[in-house]
Amino acid sequence: MHPQRKLARAISAWATSITLLGCATSAMAGKANDTLVYASDSEPENVSPYHNNLREGVILAHLAWDTLIYRNPETNEYEPRLATEWEWADDSTLDLVLREGVTFHNGEAFSADDVVFTFNYAVSPESRVVTRQNVDWIESVEKLDDFQVRIHLKDPFPAALEYLSGPMPIYPSEYFQEVGIEGFSREPVGTGPYRITNVRPGDGVSLARFEEYFTDSPIGQPEIGNIEFKAIADEDSRMAQLMSGQVDWIWRVPADQAESLGGMPQLSVLGGETMRVGYIGLDAATREDSPLHDLRVRQAINHAMNREGLANDLVRGGSQPLYAPCFPTQFGCETENVIEYEYDPEKARELLAEAGYTDGFDIDLHAYRERDYAEAMIGDLRAVGINANLRFMTSPALLELQRNGQTDMSFKAWGSFSINDVSAFVSVYFSGGIDDLWQDAQLQEWLQTADTSVDPDVRLDYYQQVFARISEQAYWAPLFSYSTYYAHTADLDFTAYPDELPRFYEASWK
């Protein structure tokens, strides 16, 4: 849909919402109620951080749970959080001293038992952790005393501190074992700056400031009393509710709408490039009858993609074309030998003809986000003879299809859980795990070395080989880095970071 039409629809929806507010003033958010209401297009299938892989889940995790270590987003230095000290006993053994005097939201005292339980549970098969790469580097965790633990690694893993500061929050041992994952997903408990008070599947999540949050936390003390997350799938509705004051903060605002919203005195708009990468994943490793089984077809798809157009005309806001499954700032994103497939529809058609598809072929493109981006990709594909049909669905549904080998092509995005190391990206999708569509033994061997070596030069050398092979085989079509535009009420003091993690515990009312 044309941007101006979309904005017009949003304004129409805004007018309707203004009328409705006369009958539903309780829906209002903002400074007067000390309630920050933020909205997004998706919701995690489970609020447990280990059991979802959506950015919305990452946001909730950073509000309601603490990690052992904190990485300062301004300095990138590691600082104490639930752990006050850490030391490598050897290349595969990490000792940590834990903070005393911390309590969970339900009043339980934090101790080594919680760390031991959380990590040993997360690495166990029965945990059903969604992104196993985040935890599979751990062999086991043992308790040394009430406030000391030892983490045994399967192999040396130089990115361990980065992971401990990101996607590995600590759960309350006694409570979790009492209620199980089902009960925990309904009434979750953490130690974070906000406690979750209500989980409403299909609607949102309510949080309240945790008044007993420990005073020495590196993130400080939260100022805003209440936070409400609302899942609003429709873009126009999100913008309308922002304009009407029912929502205080939205993101992933299209560039054209961001410019228009920025002209409204009651709103503020900011944005920039993020670590998130958009890509088309290709899968024909086990299906020789698929056109994608032919390397020339996969190369054709890469040549068909107008990355510059996608980045500059659709995503905008600092987005740049990308050709490898990593973000440029991540350690190990070595792309010197990566093939930069230029936008060349004629070359794409030649490759398809060589592969025996002079008249093209029909195929499905699965997607769960940014329908307009997916439709632009479909346009590029159809221009070279590939008749791609959009199958738009939820993220969990797409993930299930993909893991069952039922998707040829999928437009997806990955933000590495904001971990600034390529092991959080390329190793998730090419090291032999459940989300590795190609199961390339050579890549798995190289990644094993790259992920575990304590020599940075060795890591860089092997990652360079990995990215070169992925591009040579055209296993993926990496496309662009995302930019994110945030729009929020002018009453809110909010800071955005490149890691695409809105830190609402730092926000305040003006």
DOBAMAR-480465 format. One record per residue (C-alpha): residue number from 1; residue in one letter; x, y, z. Coordinates in nm, 3 decimals. Example, Ala and Ser with C-alpha at 12.3 -4.5 7.8 and 13.67 -1.06 7.14 Angstrom:
<rs>
(r 1, A, (1.230, -0.450, 0.780))
(r 2, S, (1.367, -0.106, 0.714))
</rs>
This chain:
<rs>
(r 1, M, (0.000, 0.000, 0.000))
(r 2, H, (0.120, 0.353, -0.079))
(r 3, P, (0.263, 0.528, 0.232))
(r 4, Q, (0.021, 0.820, 0.211))
(r 5, R, (-0.276, 0.583, 0.195))
(r 6, K, (-0.144, 0.398, 0.498))
(r 7, L, (-0.109, 0.722, 0.689))
(r 8, A, (-0.457, 0.826, 0.586))
(r 9, R, (-0.590, 0.497, 0.718))
(r 10, A, (-0.405, 0.552, 1.042))
(r 11, I, (-0.547, 0.902, 1.077))
(r 12, S, (-0.896, 0.766, 1.012))
(r 13, A, (-0.839, 0.500, 1.277))
(r 14, W, (-0.707, 0.773, 1.507))
(r 15, A, (-1.027, 0.974, 1.465))
(r 16, T, (-1.232, 0.667, 1.550))
(r 17, S, (-1.019, 0.596, 1.856))
(r 18, I, (-1.065, 0.955, 1.977))
(r 19, T, (-1.441, 0.902, 1.967))
(r 20, L, (-1.413, 0.575, 2.153))
(r 21, L, (-1.196, 0.731, 2.418))
(r 22, G, (-1.493, 0.931, 2.533))
(r 23, C, (-1.637, 0.599, 2.647))
(r 24, A, (-1.311, 0.432, 2.752))
(r 25, T, (-1.086, 0.680, 2.927))
(r 26, S, (-0.937, 0.401, 3.136))
(r 27, A, (-0.747, 0.287, 2.826))
(r 28, M, (-0.534, 0.601, 2.835))
(r 29, A, (-0.165, 0.559, 2.902))
(r 30, G, (0.110, 0.801, 2.980))
(r 31, K, (0.262, 1.025, 3.240))
(r 32, A, (-0.060, 1.094, 3.433))
(r 33, N, (-0.104, 0.725, 3.509))
(r 34, D, (0.269, 0.656, 3.538))
(r 35, T, (0.212, 0.377, 3.287))
(r 36, L, (0.426, 0.336, 2.978))
(r 37, V, (0.229, 0.145, 2.717))
(r 38, Y, (0.435, 0.007, 2.429))
(r 39, A, (0.304, -0.184, 2.131))
(r 40, S, (0.451, -0.419, 1.875))
(r 41, D, (0.323, -0.633, 1.589))
(r 42, S, (0.418, -0.968, 1.742))
(r 43, E, (0.408, -1.137, 2.079))
(r 44, P, (0.627, -1.420, 2.208))
(r 45, E, (0.462, -1.759, 2.210))
(r 46, N, (0.592, -1.797, 2.567))
(r 47, V, (0.717, -1.517, 2.795))
(r 48, S, (0.987, -1.747, 2.932))
(r 49, P, (1.308, -1.609, 2.776))
(r 50, Y, (1.445, -1.957, 2.706))
(r 51, H, (1.127, -2.056, 2.524))
(r 52, N, (1.090, -1.787, 2.258))
(r 53, N, (1.319, -1.622, 2.004))
(r 54, L, (1.128, -1.305, 1.922))
(r 55, R, (1.266, -0.960, 1.991))
(r 56, E, (0.951, -0.888, 2.189))
(r 57, G, (1.051, -1.171, 2.419))
(r 58, V, (1.402, -1.029, 2.455))
(r 59, I, (1.255, -0.695, 2.563))
(r 60, L, (1.039, -0.858, 2.829))
(r 61, A, (1.336, -1.065, 2.945))
(r 62, H, (1.547, -0.756, 3.008))
(r 63, L, (1.267, -0.598, 3.209))
(r 64, A, (1.174, -0.894, 3.428))
(r 65, W, (1.497, -1.094, 3.466))
(r 66, D, (1.862, -1.032, 3.544))
(r 67, T, (2.168, -1.199, 3.398))
(r 68, L, (2.489, -1.280, 3.582))
(r 69, I, (2.690, -1.022, 3.391))
(r 70, Y, (2.602, -0.686, 3.238))
(r 71, R, (2.754, -0.547, 2.919))
(r 72, N, (2.745, -0.170, 2.922))
(r 73, P, (2.599, -0.066, 2.584))
(r 74, E, (2.800, 0.257, 2.579))
(r 75, T, (3.143, 0.113, 2.669))
(r 76, N, (3.091, -0.257, 2.579))
(r 77, E, (3.267, -0.336, 2.909))
(r 78, Y, (3.142, -0.622, 3.127))
(r 79, E, (3.016, -0.519, 3.470))
(r 80, P, (2.888, -0.712, 3.775))
(r 81, R, (2.517, -0.788, 3.790))
(r 82, L, (2.399, -1.102, 3.971))
(r 83, A, (2.762, -1.208, 3.972))
(r 84, T, (3.009, -0.974, 4.139))
(r 85, E, (3.329, -1.151, 4.027))
(r 86, W, (3.434, -1.408, 3.768))
(r 87, E, (3.757, -1.583, 3.681))
(r 88, W, (3.866, -1.844, 3.429))
(r 89, A, (4.007, -2.143, 3.620))
(r 90, D, (4.116, -2.282, 3.283))
(r 91, D, (4.002, -2.258, 2.919))
(r 92, S, (3.688, -2.460, 2.992))
(r 93, T, (3.605, -2.368, 3.351))
(r 94, L, (3.456, -2.040, 3.470))
(r 95, D, (3.415, -1.956, 3.841))
(r 96, L, (3.172, -1.686, 3.954))
(r 97, V, (3.101, -1.518, 4.288))
(r 98, L, (2.733, -1.426, 4.325))
(r 99, R, (2.568, -1.120, 4.473))
(r 100, E, (2.412, -1.157, 4.816))
(r 101, G, (2.091, -0.991, 4.928))
(r 102, V, (1.899, -1.023, 4.598))
(r 103, T, (1.538, -1.140, 4.606))
(r 104, F, (1.306, -1.274, 4.338))
(r 105, H, (0.971, -1.112, 4.271))
(r 106, N, (0.797, -1.378, 4.485))
(r 107, G, (1.023, -1.312, 4.784))
(r 108, E, (1.259, -1.609, 4.737))
(r 109, A, (1.623, -1.531, 4.811))
(r 110, F, (1.864, -1.558, 4.519))
(r 111, S, (2.154, -1.801, 4.563))
(r 112, A, (2.381, -2.043, 4.383))
(r 113, D, (2.099, -2.298, 4.374))
(r 114, D, (1.911, -2.080, 4.126))
(r 115, V, (2.207, -2.046, 3.890))
(r 116, V, (2.285, -2.417, 3.904))
(r 117, F, (1.923, -2.510, 3.840))
(r 118, T, (1.866, -2.258, 3.560))
(r 119, F, (2.165, -2.352, 3.350))
(r 120, N, (2.148, -2.727, 3.410))
(r 121, Y, (1.779, -2.717, 3.322))
(r 122, A, (1.842, -2.506, 3.011))
(r 123, V, (2.096, -2.752, 2.868))
(r 124, S, (1.880, -3.056, 2.944))
(r 125, P, (1.679, -3.209, 2.656))
(r 126, E, (1.352, -3.183, 2.848))
(r 127, S, (1.378, -2.804, 2.873))
(r 128, R, (1.277, -2.757, 2.508))
(r 129, V, (1.483, -2.439, 2.487))
(r 130, V, (1.405, -2.270, 2.155))
(r 131, T, (1.752, -2.137, 2.068))
(r 132, R, (1.983, -2.411, 2.191))
(r 133, Q, (2.294, -2.239, 2.058))
(r 134, N, (2.260, -1.990, 2.344))
(r 135, V, (2.319, -2.259, 2.605))
(r 136, D, (2.473, -2.562, 2.437))
(r 137, W, (2.827, -2.449, 2.514))
(r 138, I, (2.767, -2.544, 2.880))
(r 139, E, (2.843, -2.898, 2.996))
(r 140, S, (2.719, -2.851, 3.353))
(r 141, V, (2.715, -2.610, 3.645))
(r 142, E, (2.804, -2.696, 4.002))
(r 143, K, (2.757, -2.521, 4.335))
(r 144, L, (3.078, -2.440, 4.523))
(r 145, D, (2.899, -2.274, 4.812))
(r 146, D, (2.583, -2.068, 4.863))
(r 147, F, (2.721, -1.781, 4.655))
(r 148, Q, (2.979, -1.940, 4.430))
(r 149, V, (2.928, -2.150, 4.117))
(r 150, R, (3.150, -2.320, 3.863))
(r 151, I, (3.049, -2.345, 3.497))
(r 152, H, (3.202, -2.638, 3.309))
(r 153, L, (3.214, -2.576, 2.935))
(r 154, K, (3.197, -2.851, 2.673))
(r 155, D, (3.491, -2.688, 2.498))
(r 156, P, (3.667, -2.355, 2.524))
(r 157, F, (3.413, -2.090, 2.429))
(r 158, P, (3.557, -1.738, 2.416))
(r 159, A, (3.215, -1.577, 2.376))
(r 160, A, (3.092, -1.714, 2.712))
(r 161, L, (3.084, -1.377, 2.893))
(r 162, E, (2.892, -1.225, 2.604))
(r 163, Y, (2.624, -1.494, 2.631))
(r 164, L, (2.610, -1.468, 3.011))
(r 165, S, (2.539, -1.098, 2.970))
(r 166, G, (2.264, -1.153, 2.714))
(r 167, P, (2.016, -1.438, 2.658))
(r 168, M, (2.079, -1.632, 2.981))
(r 169, P, (1.864, -1.495, 3.268))
(r 170, I, (1.834, -1.666, 3.604))
(r 171, Y, (1.515, -1.841, 3.719))
(r 172, P, (1.401, -1.915, 4.077))
(r 173, S, (1.482, -2.280, 4.139))
(r 174, E, (1.216, -2.368, 4.396))
(r 175, Y, (0.930, -2.186, 4.225))
(r 176, F, (1.005, -2.314, 3.876))
(r 177, Q, (1.030, -2.675, 3.991))
(r 178, E, (0.702, -2.633, 4.176))
(r 179, V, (0.497, -2.490, 3.886))
(r 180, G, (0.682, -2.623, 3.579))
(r 181, I, (0.717, -2.445, 3.247))
(r 182, E, (0.340, -2.418, 3.196))
(r 183, G, (0.283, -2.250, 3.530))
(r 184, F, (0.593, -2.035, 3.488))
(r 185, S, (0.475, -1.906, 3.152))
(r 186, R, (0.146, -1.795, 3.311))
(r 187, E, (0.299, -1.643, 3.626))
(r 188, P, (0.669, -1.581, 3.560))
(r 189, V, (0.912, -1.474, 3.831))
(r 190, G, (1.253, -1.308, 3.799))
(r 191, T, (1.476, -1.065, 3.986))
(r 192, G, (1.460, -0.784, 3.728))
(r 193, P, (1.363, -0.417, 3.766))
(r 194, Y, (1.002, -0.496, 3.676))
(r 195, R, (0.783, -0.787, 3.780))
(r 196, I, (0.528, -0.937, 3.546))
(r 197, T, (0.182, -0.908, 3.699))
(r 198, N, (-0.038, -1.036, 3.418))
(r 199, V, (0.015, -1.241, 3.104))
(r 200, R, (-0.268, -1.216, 2.851))
(r 201, P, (-0.208, -1.445, 2.548))
(r 202, G, (-0.309, -1.270, 2.229))
(r 203, D, (-0.326, -0.932, 2.403))
(r 204, G, (-0.018, -0.841, 2.604))
(r 205, V, (0.172, -0.836, 2.933))
(r 206, S, (0.150, -0.609, 3.239))
(r 207, L, (0.452, -0.520, 3.452))
(r 208, A, (0.502, -0.319, 3.769))
(r 209, R, (0.819, -0.168, 3.912))
(r 210, F, (0.989, -0.407, 4.153))
(r 211, E, (1.031, -0.198, 4.464))
(r 212, E, (1.283, -0.440, 4.617))
(r 213, Y, (1.515, -0.435, 4.317))
(r 214, F, (1.875, -0.449, 4.438))
(r 215, T, (2.034, -0.107, 4.475))
(r 216, D, (2.374, -0.188, 4.326))
(r 217, S, (2.240, -0.298, 3.989))
(r 218, P, (2.446, -0.156, 3.700))
(r 219, I, (2.124, -0.055, 3.525))
(r 220, G, (2.014, 0.164, 3.815))
(r 221, Q, (1.664, 0.191, 3.955))
(r 222, P, (1.363, 0.216, 3.723))
(r 223, E, (1.167, 0.543, 3.737))
(r 224, I, (0.841, 0.458, 3.562))
(r 225, G, (0.597, 0.274, 3.785))
(r 226, N, (0.411, 0.053, 3.535))
(r 227, I, (0.472, -0.088, 3.189))
(r 228, E, (0.215, -0.240, 2.957))
(r 229, F, (0.304, -0.439, 2.647))
(r 230, K, (0.027, -0.458, 2.385))
(r 231, A, (0.032, -0.689, 2.084))
(r 232, I, (-0.129, -0.498, 1.794))
(r 233, A, (-0.075, -0.673, 1.464))
(r 234, D, (-0.212, -0.398, 1.241))
(r 235, E, (0.030, -0.114, 1.167))
(r 236, D, (-0.243, 0.146, 1.119))
(r 237, S, (-0.397, 0.056, 1.454))
(r 238, R, (-0.062, 0.094, 1.632))
(r 239, M, (-0.009, 0.439, 1.485))
(r 240, A, (-0.369, 0.539, 1.559))
(r 241, Q, (-0.340, 0.436, 1.922))
(r 242, L, (-0.013, 0.626, 1.951))
(r 243, M, (-0.174, 0.941, 1.813))
(r 244, S, (-0.475, 0.902, 2.042))
(r 245, G, (-0.267, 0.854, 2.356))
(r 246, Q, (-0.366, 0.492, 2.417))
(r 247, V, (-0.009, 0.386, 2.340))
(r 248, D, (0.308, 0.572, 2.438))
(r 249, W, (0.571, 0.397, 2.228))
(r 250, I, (0.586, 0.201, 1.903))
(r 251, W, (0.868, 0.087, 1.679))
(r 252, R, (0.937, -0.056, 1.333))
(r 253, V, (0.760, 0.249, 1.195))
(r 254, P, (0.805, 0.272, 0.815))
(r 255, A, (1.030, 0.558, 0.713))
(r 256, D, (0.759, 0.762, 0.540))
(r 257, Q, (0.526, 0.733, 0.836))
(r 258, A, (0.812, 0.822, 1.071))
(r 259, E, (0.863, 1.149, 0.885))
(r 260, S, (0.494, 1.233, 0.911))
(r 261, L, (0.465, 1.139, 1.277))
(r 262, G, (0.776, 1.347, 1.353))
(r 263, G, (0.583, 1.657, 1.250))
(r 264, M, (0.322, 1.608, 1.525))
(r 265, P, (0.399, 1.817, 1.834))
(r 266, Q, (0.278, 1.553, 2.079))
(r 267, L, (0.519, 1.290, 1.939))
(r 268, S, (0.894, 1.232, 1.910))
(r 269, V, (1.062, 1.013, 1.646))
(r 270, L, (1.414, 0.869, 1.638))
(r 271, G, (1.589, 0.579, 1.475))
(r 272, G, (1.893, 0.429, 1.307))
(r 273, E, (2.060, 0.106, 1.192))
(r 274, T, (2.034, -0.202, 1.414))
(r 275, M, (2.212, -0.537, 1.445))
(r 276, R, (1.914, -0.718, 1.293))
(r 277, V, (1.966, -0.874, 0.949))
(r 278, G, (1.692, -0.957, 0.700))
(r 279, Y, (1.752, -1.261, 0.483))
(r 280, I, (1.593, -1.527, 0.265))
(r 281, G, (1.674, -1.874, 0.391))
(r 282, L, (1.687, -2.141, 0.121))
(r 283, D, (1.628, -2.508, 0.192))
(r 284, A, (1.666, -2.796, -0.048))
(r 285, A, (1.930, -3.003, 0.125))
(r 286, T, (1.705, -3.308, 0.151))
(r 287, R, (1.480, -3.246, -0.150))
(r 288, E, (1.655, -3.317, -0.478))
(r 289, D, (1.332, -3.246, -0.665))
(r 290, S, (1.332, -2.884, -0.549))
(r 291, P, (1.461, -2.622, -0.794))
(r 292, L, (1.669, -2.485, -0.505))
(r 293, H, (1.876, -2.803, -0.503))
(r 294, D, (2.059, -2.659, -0.805))
(r 295, L, (2.332, -2.413, -0.709))
(r 296, R, (2.262, -2.207, -1.019))
(r 297, V, (1.905, -2.146, -0.904))
(r 298, R, (2.024, -2.031, -0.563))
(r 299, Q, (2.276, -1.801, -0.731))
(r 300, A, (1.998, -1.668, -0.954))
(r 301, I, (1.786, -1.583, -0.651))
(r 302, N, (2.078, -1.390, -0.503))
(r 303, H, (2.127, -1.197, -0.828))
(r 304, A, (1.752, -1.127, -0.848))
(r 305, M, (1.745, -0.944, -0.515))
(r 306, N, (1.770, -0.566, -0.537))
(r 307, R, (1.943, -0.520, -0.204))
(r 308, E, (2.019, -0.154, -0.263))
(r 309, G, (1.655, -0.087, -0.343))
(r 310, L, (1.532, -0.274, -0.037))
(r 311, A, (1.777, -0.094, 0.193))
(r 312, N, (1.744, 0.256, 0.048))
(r 313, D, (1.380, 0.269, -0.060))
(r 314, L, (1.197, 0.045, 0.187))
(r 315, V, (1.397, -0.004, 0.505))
(r 316, R, (1.584, 0.329, 0.498))
(r 317, G, (1.713, 0.496, 0.814))
(r 318, G, (2.075, 0.384, 0.766))
(r 319, S, (2.001, 0.032, 0.639))
(r 320, Q, (2.277, -0.117, 0.421))
(r 321, P, (2.294, -0.415, 0.184))
(r 322, L, (2.452, -0.726, 0.335))
(r 323, Y, (2.590, -1.043, 0.177))
(r 324, A, (2.682, -1.264, 0.473))
(r 325, P, (2.491, -1.401, 0.775))
(r 326, C, (2.651, -1.168, 1.027))
(r 327, F, (2.643, -0.803, 1.130))
(r 328, P, (2.956, -0.597, 1.052))
(r 329, T, (3.029, -0.502, 1.415))
(r 330, Q, (3.024, -0.863, 1.538))
(r 331, F, (3.356, -1.025, 1.617))
(r 332, G, (3.435, -1.268, 1.337))
(r 333, C, (3.227, -1.104, 1.062))
(r 334, E, (3.505, -1.166, 0.811))
(r 335, T, (3.361, -1.103, 0.465))
(r 336, E, (3.668, -1.036, 0.247))
(r 337, N, (3.607, -1.354, 0.045))
(r 338, V, (3.228, -1.334, 0.040))
(r 339, I, (3.064, -1.308, -0.301))
(r 340, E, (2.869, -0.984, -0.327))
(r 341, Y, (2.593, -1.091, -0.562))
(r 342, E, (2.518, -0.779, -0.764))
(r 343, Y, (2.163, -0.700, -0.863))
(r 344, D, (2.157, -0.845, -1.214))
(r 345, P, (1.819, -0.974, -1.337))
(r 346, E, (1.968, -1.072, -1.674))
(r 347, K, (2.236, -1.284, -1.503))
(r 348, A, (1.965, -1.441, -1.288))
(r 349, R, (1.763, -1.537, -1.598))
(r 350, E, (2.075, -1.684, -1.764))
(r 351, L, (2.148, -1.899, -1.458))
(r 352, L, (1.788, -2.020, -1.445))
(r 353, A, (1.805, -2.114, -1.814))
(r 354, E, (2.131, -2.305, -1.757))
(r 355, A, (1.957, -2.495, -1.477))
(r 356, G, (1.672, -2.590, -1.712))
(r 357, Y, (1.419, -2.330, -1.592))
(r 358, T, (1.392, -2.111, -1.900))
(r 359, D, (1.025, -2.053, -1.818))
(r 360, G, (1.088, -2.016, -1.446))
(r 361, F, (0.899, -2.209, -1.181))
(r 362, D, (0.643, -2.170, -0.902))
(r 363, I, (0.750, -2.162, -0.538))
(r 364, D, (0.626, -2.038, -0.198))
(r 365, L, (0.794, -1.759, -0.005))
(r 366, H, (0.712, -1.788, 0.366))
(r 367, A, (0.724, -1.482, 0.590))
(r 368, Y, (0.604, -1.363, 0.928))
(r 369, R, (0.694, -0.993, 0.929))
(r 370, E, (0.708, -0.684, 0.703))
(r 371, R, (0.463, -0.795, 0.439))
(r 372, D, (0.563, -0.501, 0.216))
(r 373, Y, (0.928, -0.613, 0.222))
(r 374, A, (0.824, -0.967, 0.129))
(r 375, E, (0.606, -0.837, -0.154))
(r 376, A, (0.900, -0.636, -0.291))
(r 377, M, (1.113, -0.953, -0.289))
(r 378, I, (0.837, -1.138, -0.471))
(r 379, G, (0.840, -0.862, -0.733))
(r 380, D, (1.216, -0.908, -0.782))
(r 381, L, (1.174, -1.284, -0.816))
(r 382, R, (0.887, -1.262, -1.063))
(r 383, A, (1.091, -1.023, -1.274))
(r 384, V, (1.333, -1.307, -1.349))
(r 385, G, (1.066, -1.574, -1.398))
(r 386, I, (1.032, -1.717, -1.046))
(r 387, N, (0.662, -1.707, -0.957))
(r 388, A, (0.681, -1.676, -0.580))
(r 389, N, (0.360, -1.698, -0.378))
(r 390, L, (0.351, -1.532, -0.037))
(r 391, R, (0.255, -1.749, 0.258))
(r 392, F, (0.227, -1.510, 0.552))
(r 393, M, (0.194, -1.657, 0.901))
(r 394, T, (0.300, -1.623, 1.263))
(r 395, S, (0.661, -1.675, 1.364))
(r 396, P, (0.592, -1.995, 1.564))
(r 397, A, (0.399, -2.145, 1.273))
(r 398, L, (0.679, -2.066, 1.030))
(r 399, L, (0.941, -2.203, 1.265))
(r 400, E, (0.752, -2.531, 1.295))
(r 401, L, (0.718, -2.565, 0.918))
(r 402, Q, (1.083, -2.485, 0.867))
(r 403, R, (1.204, -2.735, 1.124))
(r 404, N, (0.986, -2.998, 0.960))
(r 405, G, (1.149, -2.934, 0.624))
(r 406, Q, (0.837, -2.785, 0.468))
(r 407, T, (0.968, -2.448, 0.349))
(r 408, D, (1.171, -2.389, 0.034))
(r 409, M, (1.218, -2.016, 0.087))
(r 410, S, (1.162, -1.807, 0.397))
(r 411, F, (1.202, -1.435, 0.455))
(r 412, K, (1.313, -1.399, 0.815))
(r 413, A, (1.524, -1.177, 1.038))
(r 414, W, (1.780, -1.243, 1.306))
(r 415, G, (1.917, -1.003, 1.566))
(r 416, S, (2.165, -1.238, 1.739))
(r 417, F, (2.000, -1.165, 2.074))
(r 418, S, (2.215, -0.847, 2.051))
(r 419, I, (2.529, -1.059, 2.107))
(r 420, N, (2.827, -0.894, 1.939))
(r 421, D, (2.992, -1.219, 1.828))
(r 422, V, (2.917, -1.412, 1.508))
(r 423, S, (2.874, -1.736, 1.701))
(r 424, A, (2.534, -1.593, 1.793))
(r 425, F, (2.442, -1.575, 1.426))
(r 426, V, (2.617, -1.807, 1.183))
(r 427, S, (2.658, -2.090, 1.434))
(r 428, V, (2.284, -2.090, 1.505))
(r 429, Y, (2.208, -2.169, 1.142))
(r 430, F, (2.508, -2.365, 1.011))
(r 431, S, (2.667, -2.566, 1.295))
(r 432, G, (2.442, -2.874, 1.274))
(r 433, G, (2.162, -2.769, 1.510))
(r 434, I, (1.787, -2.790, 1.462))
(r 435, D, (1.782, -2.470, 1.254))
(r 436, D, (2.065, -2.576, 1.022))
(r 437, L, (1.882, -2.633, 0.693))
(r 438, W, (2.184, -2.753, 0.495))
(r 439, Q, (2.379, -2.970, 0.741))
(r 440, D, (2.709, -2.901, 0.564))
(r 441, A, (2.971, -3.114, 0.743))
(r 442, Q, (3.256, -2.887, 0.631))
(r 443, L, (3.088, -2.580, 0.776))
(r 444, Q, (3.016, -2.764, 1.099))
(r 445, E, (3.382, -2.864, 1.133))
(r 446, W, (3.506, -2.510, 1.071))
(r 447, L, (3.252, -2.358, 1.309))
(r 448, Q, (3.346, -2.601, 1.583))
(r 449, T, (3.702, -2.472, 1.559))
(r 450, A, (3.603, -2.106, 1.524))
(r 451, D, (3.358, -2.114, 1.814))
(r 452, T, (3.592, -2.287, 2.059))
(r 453, S, (3.943, -2.159, 1.988))
(r 454, V, (4.091, -1.926, 2.249))
(r 455, D, (4.316, -1.776, 1.979))
(r 456, P, (4.134, -1.478, 1.818))
(r 457, D, (4.337, -1.510, 1.498))
(r 458, V, (4.236, -1.874, 1.458))
(r 459, R, (3.872, -1.778, 1.508))
(r 460, L, (3.892, -1.503, 1.247))
(r 461, D, (4.059, -1.731, 0.992))
(r 462, Y, (3.798, -2.003, 1.022))
(r 463, Y, (3.504, -1.765, 1.021))
(r 464, Q, (3.643, -1.619, 0.701))
(r 465, Q, (3.633, -1.965, 0.542))
(r 466, V, (3.281, -2.023, 0.674))
(r 467, F, (3.136, -1.708, 0.523))
(r 468, A, (3.313, -1.765, 0.193))
(r 469, R, (3.164, -2.115, 0.160))
(r 470, I, (2.812, -2.004, 0.254))
(r 471, S, (2.824, -1.740, -0.019))
(r 472, E, (2.985, -1.974, -0.276))
(r 473, Q, (2.711, -2.230, -0.217))
(r 474, A, (2.444, -1.958, -0.198))
(r 475, Y, (2.280, -2.133, 0.095))
(r 476, W, (2.118, -1.804, 0.194))
(r 477, A, (2.037, -1.471, 0.040))
(r 478, P, (2.137, -1.219, 0.312))
(r 479, L, (1.973, -0.891, 0.217))
(r 480, F, (2.003, -0.590, 0.446))
(r 481, S, (2.050, -0.459, 0.795))
(r 482, Y, (1.737, -0.333, 0.959))
(r 483, S, (1.688, 0.018, 1.078))
(r 484, T, (1.429, 0.087, 1.340))
(r 485, Y, (1.224, 0.402, 1.376))
(r 486, Y, (1.080, 0.459, 1.720))
(r 487, A, (0.785, 0.691, 1.773))
(r 488, H, (0.673, 0.787, 2.121))
(r 489, T, (0.491, 1.048, 2.320))
(r 490, A, (0.688, 1.369, 2.364))
(r 491, D, (0.640, 1.332, 2.740))
(r 492, L, (0.875, 1.030, 2.740))
(r 493, D, (1.252, 1.057, 2.776))
(r 494, F, (1.377, 0.754, 2.580))
(r 495, T, (1.719, 0.655, 2.443))
(r 496, A, (1.764, 0.413, 2.152))
(r 497, Y, (2.065, 0.182, 2.111))
(r 498, P, (2.200, 0.004, 1.801))
(r 499, D, (2.143, -0.336, 1.965))
(r 500, E, (1.768, -0.285, 1.913))
(r 501, L, (1.694, -0.332, 2.282))
(r 502, P, (1.465, -0.061, 2.421))
(r 503, R, (1.574, -0.018, 2.781))
(r 504, F, (1.251, 0.103, 2.936))
(r 505, Y, (1.406, 0.080, 3.282))
(r 506, E, (1.619, 0.380, 3.178))
(r 507, A, (1.320, 0.579, 3.053))
(r 508, S, (1.146, 0.853, 3.247))
(r 509, W, (0.872, 1.110, 3.212))
(r 510, K, (0.968, 1.466, 3.125))
</rs>
